[in-house]
Amino acid sequence: MIGSIALSLSLLPLDAASADERRVSAPEPLTARAYAGPTSATAKVDVVGTAAAARSVKTHVVARGDTVSAIAAAHGVRTADVLTWNGISWRSVIHPGDVLRLGPKAARTDAAPPAKAPAAASTYTVRRGDTLWSIAARHDVSVSTLSRANGLGGSTTIHPGQKLIVRALAAPRVAVVAAPAAGPVHEVSAGETMWAIATRSGISLARLLAANGLDEGSIIYPGQKLRIPTAKPAPAAAGKARAALDGEQIANIKTIISVGRERGVSRDGIAIALATAMVESWIRNLDGGDRDSLGLFQQRPSAGWGTQTQIRDPRRSAAAFFGGSSDPNGDRTRGLLDIDGWEDMAFGDAAQAVQISAYPERYGPWKAEAYRWLELYG
């Protein structure tokens, strides 16, 4: 269920009501996979997103029929990364002739650049599909700063053709040099993720992110050096994932437990469902994901798991994951209870038998946490 995200994009400027837009969100709540750095390009064009350094970032000129997911696949990068690099969202519309950057901003050097004279104020003309967030990201300012500079107050409504002041808004940034953290250094290899590095190092993902000033949306690349923290606040067994839950996640956990017990699912089966939901959606009822995946378990309408509305129903989605004689999908899909001998399988293998994921190793580390949730909220 993990792969390229099919994102429908408009080919020509259309009326907002008829533009074919899909709302999707990244299904992988952990971190981006490491990819080889993009090559250079020298064409000087208007970039959709933050302006790229012409000699350090490769770009792609959108052609008729292009989609962001197809462009990303052709260049060996993730769709989510292309969106991030260009300051656009999953619902943004691109047009033939637009230019997408295929890499991040050039890395900053340790030495501070010479101070520049303040830029004169200039304007940006809003285009169809723009949002305040994408415009702010494109011009390296915060949404609140952009809103105040243009007298928008609490409104975020903008219209095509509207002119916004965008230059001379960003405050000068002060470089902060952090003291080196204790612990060994790990050099990222192609294909690695922050999650895998954290698990292999016997630390939590949150600690690894914090030690390197990163967050769950950060992108890592081959050759990048990461500090592995060694001083642990409390003893922890390697390979066991932990997460702090919010109200939405706890409510979804309770729903999965309730549905499992109504169907007579064992404690082990419910724990497998909880771990699967954490890996697939961070236990959130997502309205998009990989290709047409949706909901808690990232089930796909095209694979027979139900309509979009049905899959977004947490109770039905959980029932379909468990399957069995009361499976709402009948024999169109195979749930956990439909798999012969699932009780004798390793925890992660049983989850993988239902999900058929490209990353089967991700379910097992959530075993202990899933049983803990079952005790807390069951």
C-alpha positions in Angstrom: 0.0 0.0 0.0 3.0 2.3 -0.1 4.2 3.7 -3.4 3.8 6.7 -5.6 0.9 9.0 -4.9 -1.4 9.5 -7.8 -2.1 13.2 -7.8 -4.5 14.5 -10.4 -3.5 17.9 -11.7 -5.1 20.4 -14.1 -3.5 20.8 -17.5 -5.0 24.2 -18.3 -6.5 27.0 -16.2 -10.0 25.9 -15.3 -12.8 27.2 -13.3 -12.1 26.5 -9.6 -15.3 24.4 -9.4 -14.2 22.1 -12.3 -10.5 21.7 -11.5 -9.7 18.1 -10.9 -8.1 18.1 -7.5 -7.5 15.3 -5.0 -6.8 15.8 -1.3 -4.2 13.3 -0.3 -1.7 13.2 2.5 1.5 11.4 3.0 0.8 7.9 4.4 4.2 7.6 6.0 4.2 9.5 9.3 7.8 8.8 10.1 10.5 10.3 7.9 11.4 10.6 4.3 13.7 8.0 2.6 17.2 9.1 1.7 17.6 9.8 -2.0 20.6 10.7 -4.2 21.0 14.4 -4.7 19.6 15.8 -7.9 21.7 17.1 -10.8 22.0 20.6 -12.0 20.1 22.7 -14.5 20.8 26.2 -15.8 17.5 27.3 -17.4 16.3 30.5 -15.9 12.6 30.2 -15.5 9.8 31.0 -13.0 9.8 28.2 -10.5 6.5 26.9 -8.9 7.8 27.1 -5.3 10.9 28.5 -3.7 13.3 29.7 -6.3 16.0 27.2 -7.0 19.7 27.8 -7.3 20.2 27.3 -11.0 23.5 25.5 -10.7 22.5 23.2 -7.8 19.0 22.1 -8.3 17.5 20.2 -11.2 14.1 21.4 -12.5 11.3 20.0 -14.6 9.1 22.0 -17.0 5.5 20.7 -16.7 4.2 19.3 -20.0 0.6 18.5 -21.0 -0.5 15.3 -19.2 2.1 15.6 -16.5 1.2 14.8 -12.8 3.4 15.5 -9.8 3.5 11.8 -9.0 4.7 10.9 -12.6 7.3 13.6 -12.5 8.6 12.4 -9.1 8.7 8.8 -10.3 10.6 9.7 -13.4 13.3 11.4 -11.4 13.5 8.9 -8.6 12.1 11.0 -5.8 9.0 11.0 -3.7 5.8 12.9 -4.6 5.7 14.3 -1.1 9.2 15.7 -1.4 8.5 17.4 -4.8 5.5 19.1 -3.1 7.7 20.2 -0.2 10.5 21.5 -2.4 8.1 23.6 -4.3 6.0 25.0 -1.5 2.8 23.5 -2.9 0.2 21.3 -1.3 -1.6 18.1 -2.3 -4.5 20.2 -3.7 -2.4 22.6 -5.7 -2.9 22.8 -9.4 0.0 22.9 -11.9 -0.2 23.9 -15.5 1.9 23.2 -18.7 4.9 25.5 -18.6 5.2 25.6 -14.8 8.6 24.6 -13.5 9.1 22.3 -10.5 12.3 22.0 -8.6 13.5 18.5 -8.0 15.7 19.0 -5.0 15.9 21.1 -1.8 17.5 24.5 -1.4 21.2 24.5 -1.6 22.7 23.6 1.8 23.8 26.6 3.9 27.5 26.9 4.7 28.8 27.5 8.2 30.1 30.9 7.3 27.4 33.6 7.4 26.9 35.3 4.0 27.6 39.1 3.7 24.8 41.3 4.8 22.5 42.5 1.9 20.8 45.7 1.6 17.0 45.5 2.3 15.1 44.6 -0.8 12.5 47.0 -2.1 8.9 45.9 -1.6 7.4 44.2 -4.6 4.2 42.4 -5.3 3.1 38.9 -6.3 -0.1 38.3 -8.4 -2.2 35.4 -7.0 -2.7 32.5 -9.4 -5.4 29.9 -9.5 -4.6 27.2 -6.9 -2.4 29.5 -4.8 -2.8 29.6 -1.0 -1.4 32.0 1.6 0.7 29.1 2.9 2.3 28.3 -0.5 2.9 32.0 -1.3 4.5 32.5 2.1 6.7 29.4 1.7 7.7 30.5 -1.8 9.0 33.8 -0.6 10.5 32.6 2.7 8.1 34.5 5.1 5.6 33.3 7.6 1.8 33.3 6.9 1.2 35.8 9.7 3.8 38.2 8.3 2.4 38.0 4.8 -1.2 38.4 6.2 -0.2 41.5 8.3 1.7 43.1 5.4 -1.3 42.9 3.2 -3.9 43.9 5.8 -5.8 40.6 5.5 -6.5 40.4 9.3 -7.8 37.0 10.2 -8.9 36.1 6.7 -6.9 33.7 4.5 -9.1 34.1 1.5 -7.3 35.3 -1.6 -8.4 35.5 -5.3 -6.6 35.0 -8.6 -5.4 38.3 -9.8 -5.0 39.8 -6.3 -1.7 41.5 -5.7 0.2 40.8 -2.5 3.3 42.5 -1.1 5.9 39.7 -0.8 9.4 41.3 -0.7 11.2 42.9 2.2 9.0 41.0 4.7 11.4 38.4 6.0 13.3 39.5 9.1 17.1 38.9 9.1 17.9 35.5 10.3 20.5 35.0 13.0 22.7 31.9 12.6 22.7 29.8 15.8 25.6 27.4 16.2 24.6 24.6 18.5 27.2 22.9 20.7 28.1 19.4 19.4 26.0 16.7 20.9 27.6 13.7 22.6 27.4 10.4 20.8 28.6 8.7 17.6 27.9 10.0 14.1 26.1 8.0 11.4 26.5 8.7 7.7 23.2 8.2 5.8 23.2 5.6 3.1 20.9 5.5 0.1 17.5 4.1 1.0 17.8 4.7 4.7 15.1 6.4 6.8 15.3 8.2 10.1 12.9 5.5 11.5 15.3 2.7 10.4 18.3 4.4 11.8 16.6 5.1 15.1 15.5 1.5 15.4 18.9 0.1 14.6 20.5 2.5 17.1 18.1 1.4 19.9 16.7 4.9 20.4 13.3 6.5 19.8 12.6 8.3 16.6 11.7 11.4 18.6 15.2 11.4 20.3 17.0 11.0 17.0 15.0 13.9 15.4 15.6 16.1 18.5 19.3 15.4 18.6 19.7 16.6 15.0 17.2 19.5 14.9 14.8 17.7 12.6 11.1 16.9 12.6 8.9 14.1 11.2 8.7 15.8 7.8 12.5 16.3 7.4 14.3 14.8 4.4 17.6 13.1 4.6 20.1 12.3 1.9 23.0 9.9 1.3 26.2 11.3 2.9 24.4 13.4 5.5 25.8 12.9 9.0 23.4 12.4 11.9 24.3 12.5 15.6 23.2 9.4 17.5 22.4 10.4 21.1 23.8 8.0 23.7 22.6 9.3 27.0 19.2 7.7 27.5 16.7 9.2 29.9 15.6 5.7 30.8 16.5 2.2 29.8 14.7 1.0 26.7 14.9 -2.1 24.6 16.1 -1.7 21.1 13.5 -2.1 18.3 10.5 -1.0 20.4 8.7 2.1 19.1 6.9 4.5 21.4 4.5 7.4 20.6 2.7 10.2 22.6 -0.9 10.0 21.5 -3.5 12.8 21.2 -7.3 12.8 21.5 -7.9 11.8 17.9 -5.6 8.8 18.1 -6.9 7.6 21.4 -10.5 7.8 20.1 -9.5 5.7 17.0 -7.7 3.2 19.3 -10.9 2.7 21.3 -12.9 2.2 18.1 -10.5 -0.5 16.8 -10.6 -2.3 20.2 -14.4 -2.0 20.4 -14.9 -3.4 16.9 -12.5 -6.3 17.5 -14.2 -7.3 20.7 -17.6 -7.2 19.1 -16.3 -9.7 16.6 -14.7 -11.9 19.1 -11.2 -11.1 18.0 -8.5 -12.2 20.4 -6.2 -9.8 22.3 -3.4 -10.7 19.9 -5.5 -9.8 16.8 -6.6 -6.5 18.2 -3.0 -5.6 19.1 -2.0 -6.4 15.5 -4.7 -4.1 14.2 -3.5 -1.3 16.5 0.1 -1.6 15.4 -1.0 -1.7 11.7 -3.0 1.5 12.1 -0.1 3.2 13.7 2.3 2.3 10.8 -0.2 3.0 8.1 -1.8 6.2 9.2 -0.3 7.2 12.6 -3.8 6.1 13.9 -5.5 8.9 12.1 -8.5 8.7 9.7 -6.6 10.1 6.7 -8.4 11.4 3.7 -5.7 10.3 1.3 -2.4 8.5 1.0 -0.4 6.3 -1.3 -2.3 6.2 -4.6 -6.0 5.9 -3.6 -5.3 4.7 0.0 -7.6 6.1 2.7 -8.4 5.9 6.4 -6.9 4.3 9.4 -5.5 1.3 7.5 -4.9 3.0 4.2 -7.3 0.7 2.4 -7.8 1.3 -1.3 -11.2 1.5 -3.1 -9.5 0.2 -6.3 -8.5 -3.0 -4.4 -12.1 -3.7 -3.3 -12.0 -2.4 0.3 -15.1 -0.2 -0.2 -16.0 3.2 -1.4 -14.1 6.3 -0.2 -16.9 7.1 2.3 -17.0 3.5 3.6 -13.2 3.4 4.1 -13.3 6.7 5.9 -15.8 5.1 8.4 -13.4 4.0 11.2 -15.7 1.2 12.5 -16.2 -0.3 9.0 -12.5 0.1 8.2 -11.6 -1.8 11.4 -14.2 -4.5 10.6 -12.7 -4.9 7.1 -9.2 -5.3 8.6 -10.4 -8.0 10.9 -12.5 -9.7 8.2 -13.9 -13.1 9.0 -17.6 -14.1 8.7 -18.9 -10.6 9.4 -16.5 -8.9 6.9 -18.4 -5.9 5.4 -16.6 -6.6 2.1 -17.6 -10.2 2.0 -15.0 -12.2 0.1 -13.7 -9.2 -2.0 -10.9 -8.6 0.5 -9.0 -10.8 3.0 -8.8 -9.7 6.6 -6.7 -11.0 9.5 -9.3 -13.7 10.5 -9.3 -14.9 6.9 -5.6 -15.8 7.0 -5.0 -19.5 7.9 -2.6 -19.8 10.8 -2.3 -16.1 11.6 -2.2 -16.9 15.3 1.1 -18.8 14.8 2.7 -16.1 12.7 5.2 -13.5 14.1 3.4 -10.3 15.1 4.7 -8.3 12.1 4.2 -11.1 9.6 0.5 -11.3 10.5 0.0 -7.6 9.9 1.9 -7.9 6.6 -0.3 -10.8 5.5 -3.2 -8.4 5.5 -1.5 -5.2 4.3 1.0 -6.6 1.7 3.2 -3.6 2.4 6.4 -2.6 0.8 7.8 -2.1 4.3 6.9 -5.3 6.3 9.6 -4.7 8.9 7.7 -1.6 10.3 4.9 -3.5 12.1 6.9 -5.6 14.6 8.5 -2.7 16.5 5.0 -1.5 17.6 4.1 -4.8 19.2 4.8 -3.8 22.9 3.2 -0.4 22.4 0.1 -1.9 20.9 -0.4 -4.2 23.8 0.1 -1.2 26.2 -2.6 0.7 24.3 -4.9 -2.3 24.7 -4.4 -2.3 28.4 -4.8 1.5 28.7 -7.8 2.0 26.5 -9.5 -1.4 26.3 
